[in-house]
Amino acid sequence: MSSTLEAVHAGTENPQVNQDELTYEQQHKPSSEFSSREQYLEHELQIMAPKRWRPNLPFKDYRFELEDTIPAMAATIGKVVMVGAIAATFAGALGLNEGFVLENVRYELLIASVFIILFSGFLLPTANLAGTHVH
């Protein structure tokens, strides 16, 4: 009987921590600990486990990296061009001036940025927005 109690007591003294139970903050390592940038980014992708449809806080649940700016800039440029083209089409057909196009693009970007930050930044950070899918 005493050996059973010792085994149970020994199990509670030094519990095994499962890697899946650790949070992103606990698993994150600085990039200086990796031999290449590619290894660091691969590690970041492996440890990132965002919560679906619940708030994900930057630097607690994920981090922004320099490589994230490229698809973000491409999506912004694509959004401006698309909205500008549609607004210009309506402006030409309705006889409106160039100011209409500029104001339309400006408002569209402001409205879209709220949804992008809300959905892609906090609620579902693994979702790719239209035009930003990276293979």
Long-range contacts (C-beta under 8 A, 24 or more apart in sequence): 23-60, 24-48, 24-49, 24-60, 24-61, 24-62, 25-60, 28-63, 41-65, 41-67, 48-125, 48-126, 50-124, 50-125, 50-126, 52-124, 53-123, 53-124, 54-123, 55-122, 55-123, 56-121, 56-122, 56-123, 56-124, 56-125, 57-122, 58-121, 61-125, 62-125, 71-132, 71-134, 72-132, 74-131, 74-132, 75-129, 75-130, 75-131, 75-132, 76-109, 78-131, 79-108, 79-109, 79-112, 79-131, 80-105, 80-109, 83-108, 83-109
